[in-house]
Amino acid sequence: MAEDKLDTIALLKAVADSPKRDNSVYHRAMAEARQAFEAAEAMLGGPVRVKTKTKLKRDGEYTVKWTFKRLP
């Protein structure tokens, strides 16, 4: 959980430091993330923890894999 908090803090700092621009794609991604958490909690029957894995491909595509696990 501690590394998840550090990842979240780093992400929030990066967002805060990024230049101002059209944020519609960001807002859509955040809405999808909230829906993913809600769906995972519904499927797994309670609170979940998430583990992320990121990859920057050669073609410039940035991929994020989320793995949800139920909290014991």
N, C-alpha and C positions, 0 to 999 in steps of 0.2 A: 504494500500500500504506500510506503514512503516514497518509492521511486515513481509511483503514479502521480503523487502530489508534486514531486520535483518536475516531472514531465509537464504537468498542467501549468505549473508556475512558469516554466520556460516558454511554453506555448503562449500564455497570456502576455508575457513580457515581449515576445516577438510580435504579437498582434498589436500591442500598444506602441511599439517602436516603428511599426511599418507605416509607410506614407499613406495619406488619405486617398481613397479611391472608391470606386463603385463597390459596395460591400454586399451586393445582392447574392453573389455566389457563396460568400462566407455565411450569410444568414441562412441560405438554403442548406448548406452543409451542417450548420449547427442544429437546424431543425431535424435533419435526418439523423444526426447523432442522438438527439433526445429521443427520437422515435425508436432508434436501435436499442437504447438503454431500456425503454419501457417494454419493448417486445421481449428483450432478454429476461427482464424481471418477470414478465408474465409467463414466459415459457419455462423458466427455471424455478418459478414459485417463490420468489423472494429477492432480497438484496443480492447484487452481483458485484464482482470485481472485474476489471477489464485489464487486459494486457495488450499492448500495441507493438507492432513490428512495422517499421517503415523501410521503404526502398526507393531510391532514386534511379530510374532506369536510364540507359544511354540516350534514349530519345527525348529525355527531359520529363518524362511522366513520373509523377511522385505517387507512390502507392502506400496506403496504410491498411494494415490488417488488424482487425480487432478480434480478440478472443475473450469471450465472457465466461466466467465460472461463478457458480453459486457460492456465496459465503457460507462457511461451516456454521 
